[in-house]
Amino acid sequence: MKLAVALSLFATASAFTVPMQPTSSARAVSAATASATALEMAKQTPHGGKLVNLMTDDVDAAIAKCTAEVQLTPRQLCDVELIMNGGFSPLTGFMDEATYKNVVENMELPDSGLLFGLPVVFDTDSEDLQPGQTVLLKDGDRPIATVEFTDKYVPDKPLECLKCYGTASIEHPGALMVATERGQYYMGGKVTGLNVPVRDFPCKSPEEVRATLPDDKDVVAFQCRNPVHRAHYELFTRALDDPLVGEGGVVLVHPTCGPTQADDIPGDVRYKTYEVLKEETHNDCTRWEYLPYSMHMAGPREAIQHIMIRKNFGCTHFIIGRDMAGSKSSVTGEDFYGACDAQDFAKENAERLGVTPVPSLNLVYTEEEGYVTADEAEERGLNTKKLSGTKFRQMLRGGEDIPEWFAFKSVVSVLRENS
């Protein structure tokens, strides 16, 4: 069945030529005033006005209502955690068919008109799971949540991929995931949280992160899915000097540590690199937390998803990198998105999201001045040094010395120990 779907997706392949704009007219969305509780600490109002928290105090009673149990996949585990802890606020469960269709086609939640970048769905191949059931969701032996299923539907996967990824070609890692990993059915339903997953990397909830952030200062989010090297560090520390950011702001470095594309460094290894770098570069203006999110490599649409999530974690600003959440064809190596597509799309939707995009500086290393912008280096005729990611990986595997202008020694050490 999944092979047939994959072939169907491949047959409807198209290049990324359609701008991924909401098709319905923009509607004014009035966010409810956040109540002055611990849930709404920090300057930023949650998406939709209220931070969701679906954790129950009576775990035994919730489990007693279940008539079946399901083992969660790694991607589902990330989605469940962000539903129940409020990272996906205002969602209170997996999307039903009407919500799924509206998010896919219009990038909006129905009724409220709130922007929502990508659908959040429970997929299955089971014929036994049916609407009306309450099911226990587990990670190994650990009960994570329950879900009260409301509907079951067959998704239009080629349309989902075309709208969300800009292509239905299985050369795209996200489209390949939808075609070959996800089940043939999607199910909607309300989630009740039981226990937080046990991970190699600790993931604080939005409530917990907000409690650590200043409630009267700007908070600039930096999203990454790879180890942080020198240029990244310079980029997010210098973001606080941007005129769009108020005085006394802080940076929240918030890497995703869940599933991603096949050739990325595993999440537990990435976490170790972040931890050693956090110690090496201790800075009161930089905060480090970790996000249990599975990457889709969906470019512009995923940029909206990341911004929305960080809004729920209390961020007022977001650094949009070049080719953010971008991907290449597994066949031709061609980019699916332009270098600035995500940046431009985020700017277009910034007002509706209520988060200010901060431009990502195009930094280069120079022999004379260290890191400066590429424009400054060209204007002043400075001598630049370059090291491609491919060459870096070759040097890493070969045991060669990595220049300190490119990577932190502590990070390189962790990567070598875990190669």
N, C-alpha and C positions, 0 to 999 in steps of 0.2 A: 504493500500500500504506500509506504513512504517513498519507495523508489519511483512509483507511478507519479506521486505528487512532485518529486524532484524533477522528473522528466517533463512534467507539465509546466513547472516553473521555468525550466530551461527553454522550453518551446516558446514561452512568452517573453523571453529576455528582451530588454531594451536598454539603451544607454541612458545616462542621467541627463535628461534634457528638460524635464518638466520641473519648474520651480515649485518647491514643496511649501506652498502657502495654504493656510486654511481656506477652504472653498466657501464657507458661509461667511456672511458679513460680520465684521468685527462688532462685538456687542460690548457695551459698557458693563463692566463687572464690578459691583460694589462689594468689597470685602467687609465682612462683619468685623466689628472692633474686637480685637483679641482681649480676652479677660486677663486681669492682672494676677496670673497664677504662675507657678514654676514652669508650666508647660509653655508659656509665652514669654519667658525671659529672653533677653536680647532685643536688639533694636528692630529687627525684621519681623513683620507679621507673617504667619504661616500661609501657605497657598490655600486660598479659600477662606481664610480668616480664623481658622481653628485647627490646632494641632491634634491629630487623631492619636489615641492611645487605646489599643484593643486588648491589652493584657488583662486577664482575669485573675482574681484572688482565689477563686474556687476551682482549681484545676480538676479535682476529682469529679465534681458535678458536671463539668463540661465534657470530660471524657466519657462519663456514664451515658450521655446522650448519643454517642456514636454507634453506628451499626456496621461500620467497616473501617479499615485503615489502609493508608497508602504511604509508600516510601517516596519521599521527595527526591527529585533530581537536584544536582547542585544549583542549577539555574532557578528551579522552583523554590529552593530553600532561601536564596537571596530575595526573591520576590515576596515570599511569605513574611520574612523578617521586616522588610521595608513597609509592607502593608500594616503589620500589627504594631510596629513601633512609631508609625507616623511619618516615615520617610517619604511615602507616597501620598501623604495627605493632599486632598480630602478623601481618598479612597478608603472604604471600609471592607473591601473584599475584592475578589477577582471579578473582572469586568463581565457583565452579561452581554448578550448579543447586541442589544441596542447601543450600549456604551462602547463596545468594541468597534462597531461599525462607524460610530461618530468620531472616535479617536483616529481610526485608520484614515477615514476620508476627509475629516475636517480639522483634525488635531485639536479637538475640543471635547470636553465632557458635556453630555446632553443636559439640557435644562439650565445649568449654571453658565455655560459658555466659557468656562475656565480652560485655558490652554493646558494640554497634556500631550507630551511629545510622542510617546509610543504606547501601544496597548499593553496591559498587564493581565495575562491570561493564565488559567490553569488548563494545561493540555493533558490529554489521556488517549489511550487506545482501548480502554476498558469499555466493554458493552454492559457491564454490570452496574457501573456507577450511573445513577439517575437523579434527576431533580427531585427534591424532597428529602434526600438523604443527608444526614449529618455524618461527616467522615473525619477520622483522626488522621492528621498528617504527621509523619514521623521522619526523623533523621536517625537511621539505625534503630536503637532501642529508645531513643529520647523522643517523647511526645513534644511536638513543636506548636501545633495549633489545631483547631477544628475548623471545618468549613461546612456551612449549610448551603448545599447546592440549590440554585434557583432555576437554572436552565442548562441545556446542553445543545450545542449547535456545531455545524460543520462550517469552519471558516473559509473564506475565499482567500486562500494563501497567496496566489499570484497577485491579487489586488493589494493585499496587505504588504507584500514585499515591494511592489511598485510604488505605493504611496509612502511607505515608511523608509525604505532604503534607496528609493529612486531608481531601482532596477529589480526585475524579477529573475535575473540571471543567477544561477547557482555558483557562478564564479565569485559572487559576493559572499563573505563569510556569514553575514546575517541571514541572507536568503537561503544559504545552504543549511543553516541551523533550523530555520522554520520548516524547510522541506524534509530534512532527514532526521532531525532530533525530536521535534515536537510531534505529539500524537495527532491523530486524525480529527479528534473532537476537542473543542474548547468548552469549559463549563464556568458559569458565573456563580458566585456565592459569597455570603458574609463570613468573614474570618474572625475567630476568637483566639487570641494569643495565649499560649500555655507556658512555654519556656523559650528562652533565647538560645539559639544554636551554640554549641561549643565549637570554637574555631581556634586555629593556630594564631590568629590575630584578633585582638579585642575590638569589637565594634560597638561604640556607644550609641545610644538612641538619640534622636533629635532633642528630646527633653534633657538628657544628660549633657550633650554638647552645649546646648543653649545656656545651661547653668554655669558654664565656664567662660562664656563670652561677655565682653562689656556690653551693657544695655544702652550705652549712649555714644558708641563709636561705630564707625563703619567696619564691616567684616568682609574681607576679600577672599573668595574661595579660589583655590587652585586645584584643578582636577588632573590626575595623571593615572596611567596604568602601567608605567614603566619605571625603572629605577631613576632617581633624580640625579642628574649630572650637573656640572658647574653652570652651564648655560641656563638650565631650568631654575637653579637656585638664584642666580642673578636676576632672572626674569620675575620670579614671584616676590623677591625682597624689594626690587625696584618698583613694583606695582604700587606700593604705598606712597610713592612720590608722585603718582599720576594726579593731575589736577581734579580728576573726577572723584578722588578719594579724600575724605575729610581728615583733618589733623588727628593724630593719635590712633589711627586705624590699625587693625591687625590682619594678618594673613592666616587663613585656615587651610593648611595643606591637607587635602582630603582624598587620598588615593583610593581607587577601587581595587579590591583584593579578591573579587570573585572570578568566575569563569570569563575568559576572553577568547581572542582568536588563537588558533592552534600554535602559532610560533612565538607567542609571547612568553615571557618568563613567568613561572608559576606564582600564584598569589602569596604562598607562604615564604618564598624566597624574596619576593618584592618587599614584603613586610619587614624582613630582617634587614634589608638595605635601608629602609626608612628609619628603623630604630637606631642603627649605628649613626646615621647621618643626623638624626635629631640630637643625639648626644654630642656629636662633634661640632655642630653649628648652633648650639643652644642660644636662643634669642627670644626675649620676652614678647617681641612683636610677631612671632611665628608660632602657631599652634598646629599640632599634628593629631589627626584622627583617621579612622579607617572605615571604609564604606563597603558593606556586603552587597555589591551590585554586580550583575553579570552584563558584560559589554555586548552591544549589538553591532558596533562599528557602523552606525547609521548616519554619520556625518551631521548635517544640519538638524535633522529631527532629534538625534540623540543629544545634541547641544542643548536643545530646549528641555529635554528630560533631566539632564545634569543640573541645569540652572534651577529648575523647579525643585529638585530634591535638595539642593544646597540652600534654597530659600527656606525650606522647612527646617533645616539645621541652623538657621539664624543668620545666613549670609545676606548682605546687602549688595555686594558687588561680585562679579565673576570674571576671571581671566579667561578669555577665549583665545586658545592657541591656534596657530596656523594648522589647517587640515585636521581640526579637532575631531576625534572619533572617526577618522578617515580610514579607508581601506583600499587595497589594490586588487585587481583581478587575479585570481589564482592561475589563470592561463596566460594572459598577456603582460601582467605586471603594471597595467595602466591604472591610474588613480580613478576612483569612481566619483570623486568630488574635487572641485577646485580648492586651492589653498585657502581662499578667503570665504568660501561658501558658508561655513558655520558661523564665522564672524559676522557676515552681512545679515544672515538670517536671524541671529540673536539680536542684533541692533534693531532690525525691523519689528521684533516682538518684545523689546525690552520694556516698553511702557505697560503692556498687558501683563507681563510677568512680574513687574514691580522689582526688578533687579537690574542694576546698572552694569553693562558689559565694560570691562577694562581691556583696552587693546593689548595684545601680546607683542612686546618689543621684539624686533628681529635683530638679535644680538650676535655679534661675531667676536672672536678673540683676536687681539692684535698684539704684536711683539712690543709695541711702544706703550700702549695704554691699558692693556688687559681687555676686558669686555666693554665694547661700545656698540652703538647701533650700526647696522650695515651702512646706512646713509652717511653717518659721521666718518666711518672708516674710509669710504669712497671719497668724500669731500676733502679729507685731510691727507689722502694718499698713504694711509697706514698699511703696514704689512700684516695681512691676516693669516691665521693658521686654520686649517680644516682637517677634520677626521670624520669620515663617514661611519654610519652605524655598522655597515658591513665590515669595514676595516677594523673597527673597535672590537667586534666579536671575534674576528680572526686573531687579533693580538691577544685577546683574553684567553682563547683556547690554546694559543701557542706559548703562553707564559711570558709574553713580551711585556716590557715596562709600558704602562699606560701613562701618558703625560698628565700631570696634575692640573694643567689648565683645562683639560677635558673632563676628567672624572675624579671624584674623591677617593683617596686611598682606601678608606674604610669600606666604601661601597664596592670597589673592585675586589677587595679581600673576600667579602661575603659572596660575591658572584663566583669567584674562583673556588671557594670552598663548597659551593653547591652546584657546580657545573657537572 
